[in-house]
Amino acid sequence: MGSLHVITHPLIEAKLTRMRDANTSSQEFRSLLKEISLLMGYEVTRDFQTKMISVKTPIMREEFPTLKEDFFTIVPILRAGLGMVDGLLELMPFAHVGHIGLVRNEETHQPEEYYYKMPEGFERSVIMVVDPMLATGGSAIDAIASLKRRGCDNIRLVNLIAAPQGVDAVRAAHPDVDIYVAAVDEGLNENAYIVPGLGDAGDRIFGTK
């Protein structure tokens, strides 16, 4: 059974507050998102398995831990998810990156897939699906379902801010997937945006309207 992990840390909370500020520029918003993604990565990867290898230090040879597996795939949900990739790659430069393109229908508020590209053999890896906002949960549910259809069974969802409705929807659809967030906000408004949230993450990352 998957769990909800709310990652609370003073640095994450302070940076997230700056991201919420409507006066924060796109440049600073991108930088803060990268920093928070890196910090969150420590918790997302906490249970990664290790193995012992022999290493010769300048003093002597000894056994030390290293990662048991080295195939991890970061999968941003386009386009806002791209803003979380650099921070995670800074933490795990050896990770692969796939992409899923989903756009929200403004009338139905449901996601529609328009792009899909993954590295070879990705289905055998640990997969981190990333998207700053978990609102209705529709995009995350569809992205995870798309990965499962292709044989993936080790998936984690990483979001900056979530609405309770989105968390509940993902857990109902994919009870085996762990969800990692920096904050769970009050809920959704009539346009399915997270309240208080931080606005449209994609627009704020790329400076669009």
C-alpha positions in Angstrom: 0.0 0.0 0.0 1.4 3.4 -1.0 1.7 6.2 1.5 1.5 10.0 1.5 4.8 11.5 2.6 4.6 15.2 3.5 8.2 16.5 3.6 8.5 19.2 6.2 11.8 21.1 6.5 12.4 24.7 7.4 14.4 25.3 4.1 11.7 23.8 2.0 8.9 25.7 3.8 10.8 29.1 3.4 11.5 28.5 -0.3 7.9 27.4 -0.9 6.6 30.6 0.7 8.7 32.7 -1.7 7.3 30.6 -4.6 3.8 31.4 -3.5 4.4 35.1 -3.6 2.8 36.6 -6.7 5.6 39.1 -7.0 8.3 36.4 -7.3 9.9 36.5 -10.8 9.9 33.6 -13.2 13.7 33.4 -12.8 13.5 33.1 -9.0 10.5 30.8 -9.2 12.5 28.4 -11.4 15.5 28.5 -9.1 13.4 27.9 -6.0 11.7 25.0 -7.7 15.0 23.4 -8.6 16.3 23.9 -5.0 13.1 22.4 -3.4 13.2 19.4 -5.8 16.7 18.7 -4.8 15.9 18.8 -1.1 12.8 16.7 -1.6 14.9 14.2 -3.5 16.7 13.2 -0.3 13.4 11.9 1.2 12.1 10.4 -2.1 15.3 8.3 -2.3 15.7 7.5 1.4 14.7 3.8 1.0 16.9 3.1 -2.0 18.8 -0.1 -1.4 22.6 -0.3 -1.1 25.3 -3.0 -1.5 28.8 -3.2 -0.2 31.8 -2.8 -2.5 35.6 -2.9 -1.9 37.3 0.6 -2.0 41.0 1.4 -1.5 41.2 4.7 0.4 44.6 6.5 0.7 44.9 4.6 4.0 43.6 1.1 3.4 41.1 -1.1 1.6 37.6 -1.5 3.1 34.0 -2.3 2.3 31.7 0.6 1.8 28.0 1.1 0.7 27.0 2.1 -2.8 23.7 2.1 -4.6 22.5 -1.5 -5.3 20.7 -0.3 -8.4 21.7 2.6 -10.7 18.8 2.7 -13.1 16.4 5.4 -12.1 14.0 7.3 -14.4 12.7 10.8 -13.8 9.4 11.4 -15.7 8.2 15.0 -15.7 4.6 15.5 -16.8 4.9 18.3 -19.4 5.3 21.1 -19.2 5.5 22.2 -15.6 7.2 18.9 -14.5 10.3 20.0 -16.4 10.9 22.5 -13.7 11.7 19.7 -11.2 14.1 17.7 -13.3 17.3 19.7 -12.9 17.1 19.6 -9.1 16.7 15.8 -9.1 19.4 15.4 -11.7 21.8 17.4 -9.6 21.2 14.9 -6.8 21.2 11.9 -9.2 23.2 12.8 -12.4 23.2 9.2 -13.4 19.3 9.1 -13.7 17.5 8.8 -17.0 14.7 11.1 -18.1 11.5 10.3 -19.9 8.6 12.6 -20.8 4.8 12.4 -20.7 2.9 15.3 -22.3 -0.6 15.9 -20.8 -2.7 19.0 -21.3 -5.8 19.9 -19.2 -9.0 20.4 -21.1 -10.2 23.7 -19.8 -13.9 22.7 -20.1 -13.7 19.2 -18.6 -10.6 19.8 -16.4 -9.5 16.3 -17.6 -6.0 15.6 -18.9 -5.3 14.6 -22.6 -2.0 12.9 -23.6 -0.1 14.3 -26.5 3.5 13.1 -26.0 5.2 10.0 -24.6 9.0 9.2 -24.8 11.0 6.9 -22.4 14.5 5.6 -22.2 15.1 2.0 -23.3 14.5 -0.5 -20.5 12.8 2.1 -18.3 10.1 -0.3 -17.1 12.7 -2.1 -15.0 13.8 1.0 -13.2 12.6 3.0 -10.2 10.4 5.7 -11.7 9.7 9.2 -10.2 6.8 10.9 -11.9 7.2 14.7 -11.2 4.8 17.6 -11.4 4.7 20.7 -9.2 0.9 20.6 -8.6 -1.4 17.7 -7.7 -4.8 19.4 -8.1 -7.6 17.1 -9.3 -5.1 14.2 -9.7 -6.2 13.6 -13.3 -2.9 14.1 -14.9 -1.0 12.0 -12.4 -3.5 9.2 -12.6 -3.3 9.1 -16.3 0.5 9.3 -16.4 0.9 6.5 -13.9 -1.7 4.4 -15.7 0.3 4.9 -19.0 3.5 3.7 -17.3 1.8 0.7 -15.7 0.4 -0.4 -19.1 4.0 -0.6 -20.3 5.1 -2.8 -17.5 6.2 -0.4 -14.8 5.6 -1.5 -11.2 7.9 0.7 -9.1 6.5 4.2 -9.4 6.7 7.2 -7.0 4.8 10.4 -7.5 6.6 13.7 -6.5 4.7 17.0 -6.2 5.4 20.3 -4.7 1.9 21.2 -3.5 -1.2 18.9 -3.4 -4.9 19.4 -2.9 -6.6 16.8 -0.6 -8.9 15.9 -3.6 -5.9 15.1 -5.8 -4.3 13.0 -3.1 -7.5 11.0 -2.5 -8.0 10.5 -6.3 -4.5 9.2 -6.9 -4.6 6.9 -3.8 -7.9 5.5 -5.0 -6.7 4.9 -8.5 -3.2 3.7 -7.7 -3.0 2.6 -4.0 0.4 1.0 -4.6 2.1 4.4 -5.4 3.8 6.5 -2.8 3.1 10.2 -3.0 5.7 12.8 -1.9 4.7 16.4 -1.4 6.1 19.5 0.3 2.6 20.8 1.3 -1.0 19.8 1.3 -3.2 22.9 0.8 -6.8 23.6 1.6 -8.5 22.4 -1.6 -9.6 23.5 -5.1 -11.5 26.5 -6.4 -14.2 26.5 -9.1 -11.5 26.3 -11.8 -9.8 23.3 -10.2 -6.8 25.4 -9.1 -5.2 24.7 -5.8 -6.1 27.1 -3.0 -4.1 29.0 -1.8 -1.5 27.3 -4.0 0.9 29.4 -6.1 -1.0 29.9 -9.4 -0.3 28.1 -12.6 3.1 26.5 -12.1 3.8 26.2 -15.9 3.0 29.8 -16.5 5.2 30.9 -13.6 8.1 28.7 -14.6 8.2 29.8 -18.2 6.8 33.4 -17.9 3.7 32.7 -20.0 0.0 33.5 -19.4 
